[in-house]
Amino acid sequence: MRSSAFACLVALAHSATAQSGLPPTIDSNAQVTKLATLPRESYTVDQPFTEGATRDPATGDVYFVEQNSNKILKWSVSENRLSLFMHPAGYSNGMTFDNYGKLIACADERNELWEISTNVTKTVPWPQPLNPSVGDRGNGGMVTLPEYKVIMNGKYNGRQLGGPNDVWVMPDNSLFFTDPFWSRRWWANGRRNEQDVNTVYRLSADRQTLTRALPTFLTSDNRAGSPNGIIASPDGKTLYVAAFQGPGSGGGETYAYDVGANGVLSNRRLWARFGSDGMTMDNQGYMYMTAPVSRTGITVVSIATGQQVGFIPVPEQPANLAFGGVNQSTLYITARSGFYSIPTKTKGAHLQK
């Protein structure tokens, strides 16, 4: 019995070390490097907040937002340089690229989805903020912006959505997005949640039909949840949706769903006892999550088991991340006012068309 107990303790210690140490995809000598610190502008709401990282599949460049300053930024991997891509940018949040190279953004100011060109611009009158007491009004002049169009007008059944937060493109080019309700200072004063549930929606590939993909979104203890991060398996057959609510100390929970014909979701199951803001996955079977646990960093989870296999410490709490670079082997991380990277021994997993 004593020998068995000792073996059990050794196994537990080994498990704890594996969970708290680096995952197998990160070399022991690899360093997290800070590439940029985003400044606080005169019009920044509170403090800078980076989010929405996504990789341009054509170039390997990484796009992300500094939401509280209403900016989309671009990291050029060939030049190792950060540049302003779009400002104002609808207070965009989560982003992804569609199957035709267009940048898709959750434009949070008016709860819309935008399709943005990466190579065509247009000079327009400066878009005035929805809340005149917040944001950069641009002195009423003109501004050159990437050409974009609204592909989802922010309403479902005639009522305002809660606020599209994160979005993912599927093999057929349809979109799934999460819609929690977190009050924003750039919204119109006094705005209330008009939807009866915070859940997941699907926008058809032709951008004509918006459906509620899940009638409810509950945590494992039957509480109303707020969906946040969203991602699908490379073959598009499994959808993962994270929430910050749920029992346990993993900063929420993440659920998996089977994706059927026309995007019908079924077979909901609790996949991991970790929540996440943004998520990304590699081609070796691991998910990288921004779970708000006791330390700041990236929680790495086995996709097969939903169990933690490692942790990547980051100086600031990450909100989102994406594999980027020409070889898709560098992990780029948005964390509060910072933008970071770390080399890996793996590559990002992308959709199989």
C-alpha positions in Angstrom: 0.0 0.0 0.0 2.8 2.4 0.9 4.6 1.6 -2.4 1.4 2.1 -4.3 0.7 5.4 -2.6 4.3 6.6 -3.3 3.9 5.7 -7.0 0.7 7.6 -7.1 2.4 10.7 -5.6 5.2 10.4 -8.1 2.7 10.2 -11.0 0.8 13.3 -9.7 4.0 15.2 -9.3 5.0 14.3 -12.9 1.6 15.4 -14.1 1.8 18.7 -12.3 5.3 19.3 -13.8 4.0 18.5 -17.3 1.1 20.9 -16.9 3.2 23.8 -15.6 6.2 23.3 -17.8 6.6 24.2 -21.5 4.6 22.1 -23.9 6.5 19.6 -26.2 6.2 22.0 -29.1 8.3 24.7 -27.5 12.1 24.3 -27.2 13.5 24.7 -23.7 15.7 27.6 -24.9 12.9 29.5 -26.7 12.2 33.0 -25.5 9.0 35.0 -25.6 10.0 38.3 -27.3 8.1 41.6 -27.0 7.8 43.0 -30.5 5.8 46.1 -29.7 4.1 48.1 -27.0 1.0 50.0 -28.2 0.8 53.6 -27.0 -2.0 55.2 -25.1 -3.5 57.8 -27.4 -5.6 60.9 -26.4 -8.7 59.0 -27.6 -7.8 55.6 -26.1 -10.6 54.2 -23.9 -8.9 53.4 -20.6 -5.7 51.5 -21.5 -4.5 49.9 -24.8 -5.9 46.4 -25.3 -4.5 44.2 -28.1 -6.8 41.4 -29.5 -8.0 39.6 -32.6 -4.7 38.1 -33.9 -5.0 36.3 -37.3 -2.7 35.3 -40.1 -2.9 36.3 -43.7 -2.5 32.9 -45.4 -1.1 34.6 -48.5 1.9 36.3 -46.8 2.2 35.0 -43.3 1.7 38.6 -42.0 -0.3 38.9 -38.7 -3.1 41.3 -38.3 -4.5 42.3 -34.8 -6.5 45.0 -33.1 -5.8 47.5 -30.5 -9.5 47.7 -29.7 -9.6 50.5 -27.2 -7.9 52.9 -29.7 -10.0 51.7 -32.6 -7.1 50.4 -34.6 -6.2 47.4 -36.8 -2.5 46.8 -37.1 -0.3 44.7 -39.3 2.9 42.9 -38.5 5.0 42.4 -41.6 7.0 39.2 -41.2 9.3 40.1 -44.1 10.2 43.5 -42.7 9.8 42.7 -38.9 7.8 45.9 -38.7 4.5 46.9 -37.2 2.3 49.4 -39.1 -1.2 50.9 -38.8 -3.6 49.1 -41.2 -6.9 50.8 -40.3 -8.1 53.6 -38.1 -10.9 54.1 -37.3 -11.8 50.4 -37.5 -15.3 50.1 -36.0 -13.7 49.1 -32.6 -13.0 45.7 -34.1 -12.5 42.7 -31.9 -12.0 39.1 -33.1 -10.9 38.6 -36.7 -10.2 35.9 -39.3 -9.4 35.5 -43.0 -12.0 34.0 -45.3 -11.2 31.6 -48.0 -10.8 34.4 -50.6 -8.2 36.4 -48.7 -10.6 39.0 -47.2 -10.1 40.0 -43.6 -13.3 39.4 -41.5 -13.7 41.5 -38.4 -16.2 41.7 -35.6 -16.8 45.4 -35.8 -18.0 45.9 -32.2 -19.0 49.6 -32.4 -22.3 48.8 -34.2 -22.2 45.0 -33.7 -21.5 44.3 -37.4 -19.3 41.9 -39.3 -17.0 43.6 -41.9 -15.2 42.2 -44.9 -12.0 44.2 -45.4 -9.6 44.3 -48.4 -5.9 44.1 -47.6 -4.8 45.7 -50.9 -7.6 48.2 -51.9 -8.2 51.5 -50.2 -10.8 54.3 -50.4 -10.8 57.9 -49.2 -14.0 58.7 -47.3 -15.3 61.3 -44.8 -14.0 60.4 -41.3 -16.5 58.0 -39.8 -18.0 59.7 -36.8 -18.1 57.7 -33.5 -21.4 56.2 -32.4 -20.9 57.7 -29.0 -19.8 61.3 -29.6 -18.1 61.5 -26.1 -15.7 58.6 -27.0 -13.2 58.2 -29.8 -11.3 60.0 -32.4 -13.4 62.4 -34.5 -10.7 63.1 -37.0 -11.4 66.9 -37.1 -14.2 66.2 -39.5 -11.8 65.6 -42.5 -11.2 62.8 -44.9 -9.4 59.6 -44.3 -8.0 56.8 -46.5 -9.1 53.4 -45.2 -9.0 49.8 -46.5 -12.1 49.2 -48.6 -14.6 47.3 -46.6 -18.3 46.3 -46.6 -20.7 45.3 -44.0 -21.7 41.7 -44.4 -23.8 41.4 -41.3 -25.8 44.4 -40.1 -25.7 43.7 -36.3 -29.3 42.5 -36.0 -31.0 39.2 -35.6 -34.8 39.0 -36.1 -34.9 42.8 -36.1 -33.2 43.2 -32.7 -29.6 44.4 -32.0 -27.1 41.6 -31.3 -25.2 41.6 -28.0 -21.9 42.2 -29.7 -20.0 39.8 -32.0 -16.8 38.9 -30.2 -14.9 36.3 -32.1 -15.4 34.8 -35.6 -14.2 31.7 -37.5 -14.4 30.8 -41.2 -15.5 27.3 -42.3 -14.4 25.2 -45.3 -17.5 26.4 -47.3 -16.7 30.0 -46.3 -19.6 30.4 -44.0 -18.9 32.0 -40.6 -19.6 31.1 -37.0 -19.3 33.9 -34.5 -19.9 34.3 -30.7 -22.3 37.0 -29.4 -21.9 37.8 -25.7 -23.1 41.1 -24.2 -20.4 43.2 -22.5 -21.3 46.9 -22.2 -18.9 49.1 -24.1 -18.2 52.8 -23.6 -18.2 53.4 -27.4 -21.8 52.2 -27.6 -24.7 54.6 -27.5 -25.6 55.6 -23.9 -28.2 53.5 -22.2 -28.0 50.6 -24.7 -29.5 47.3 -23.3 -29.2 43.7 -24.5 -32.1 43.1 -26.9 -31.5 39.4 -27.4 -33.0 36.8 -25.0 -29.8 34.7 -25.0 -26.0 35.2 -25.5 -25.0 32.5 -28.0 -23.4 31.4 -31.3 -24.6 32.5 -34.8 -23.9 31.3 -38.3 -23.7 33.5 -41.4 -24.1 31.6 -44.6 -21.4 31.5 -47.3 -23.3 33.9 -49.5 -23.7 36.3 -46.5 -27.5 36.3 -47.0 -28.8 34.2 -44.1 -28.0 34.7 -40.4 -29.1 31.8 -38.1 -28.9 31.2 -34.4 -26.6 28.1 -34.4 -27.3 27.3 -30.7 -30.7 28.0 -29.1 -29.1 28.3 -25.7 -25.5 28.5 -24.3 -25.3 26.9 -20.9 -22.3 26.0 -18.7 -21.9 22.5 -17.3 -23.7 23.6 -14.1 -26.7 24.9 -16.1 -25.9 28.6 -15.8 -26.4 31.0 -18.7 -22.9 31.4 -20.3 -21.4 34.0 -22.5 -19.5 32.5 -25.5 -16.2 34.0 -26.3 -13.4 32.3 -28.3 -14.3 30.1 -31.2 -12.4 27.9 -33.6 -13.0 24.8 -35.7 -10.9 21.7 -36.6 -9.0 22.0 -39.9 -11.6 19.7 -41.6 -14.5 21.8 -40.3 -16.2 18.9 -38.6 -15.8 20.0 -35.0 -16.4 23.5 -33.6 -15.0 24.6 -30.2 -16.6 27.4 -28.2 -15.1 28.8 -25.0 -16.7 30.7 -22.1 -15.3 32.4 -19.1 -18.1 31.0 -16.9 -18.2 27.6 -15.4 -17.2 25.7 -12.2 -13.5 25.0 -11.5 -10.3 27.1 -11.5 -9.5 27.0 -15.2 -11.1 30.4 -16.0 -14.2 28.8 -17.6 -15.0 26.0 -19.9 -14.7 25.1 -23.6 -17.3 22.9 -25.4 -17.0 20.9 -28.6 -19.8 20.4 -31.2 -20.1 18.2 -34.2 -20.8 20.3 -37.4 -23.2 18.8 -39.8 -24.8 19.7 -43.1 -25.6 23.4 -43.4 -23.7 24.1 -40.2 -26.1 22.3 -37.9 -24.4 21.8 -34.5 -25.0 18.7 -32.4 -23.4 16.4 -29.8 -22.4 19.1 -27.4 -19.8 18.0 -24.9 -17.5 19.6 -22.3 -14.1 19.4 -24.0 -11.9 21.3 -21.5 -12.2 22.9 -18.1 -10.5 26.0 -19.4 -12.1 29.1 -20.8 -10.4 31.2 -23.4 -10.6 34.5 -25.2 -8.8 33.8 -28.4 -7.6 30.2 -29.4 -5.4 28.7 -32.0 -4.3 25.1 -32.9 -1.3 23.5 -34.4 -0.8 20.5 -36.7 0.4 18.2 -34.0 -2.9 18.1 -32.1 -2.6 20.9 -29.5 -4.8 23.9 -28.7 -3.3 27.1 -27.4 -5.6 29.0 -25.1 -5.6 32.3 -23.3 -7.3 30.9 -20.1 -7.2 33.5 -17.3 -5.6 31.2 -14.7 -3.3 32.0 -11.8 -0.3 32.9 -14.0 -0.2 35.1 -17.1 0.5 33.0 -20.2 -0.8 30.4 -22.7 -2.4 27.2 -21.6 -1.6 24.4 -24.1 -4.2 21.6 -24.2 -4.3 18.2 -26.0 -7.1 18.3 -28.6 -7.6 14.5 -28.2 -8.1 14.6 -24.4 -8.9 18.2 -23.4 -6.1 18.0 -20.8 -3.4 20.5 -20.2 0.0 19.5 -21.5 2.0 22.6 -20.9 2.1 26.3 -20.2 3.9 29.2 -21.9 4.6 32.1 -19.5 3.9 35.6 -21.0 4.7 38.9 -19.1 1.1 40.2 -19.7 -2.2 38.3 -19.8 -2.8 37.2 -23.4 -6.1 37.9 -25.1 -5.5 36.3 -28.4 -2.9 34.5 -30.5 -2.1 33.1 -34.0 0.5 31.1 -35.8 2.2 33.3 -38.4 5.2 33.8 -40.6 5.9 32.2 -44.0 6.3 28.8 -42.4 3.5 29.2 -39.9 5.8 28.2 -37.1 6.0 31.4 -35.0 3.3 31.9 -32.4 2.2 35.6 -32.2 0.5 36.7 -29.0 -1.6 39.8 -28.2 -1.4 40.6 -24.4 -2.8 43.8 -23.0 -0.7 46.7 -24.5 1.9 44.3 -25.8 2.5 42.2 -28.9 4.8 39.2 -28.5 6.2 36.2 -30.4 7.8 32.8 -29.6 9.3 30.3 -32.1 7.9 26.8 -32.0 8.7 23.3 -33.2 5.2 23.0 -34.9 3.0 24.8 -37.4 -0.4 26.3 -37.3 -3.3 24.1 -38.5 -5.5 25.7 -41.1 -8.6 24.8 -43.0 -8.7 22.0 -45.4 -10.6 23.3 -48.4 
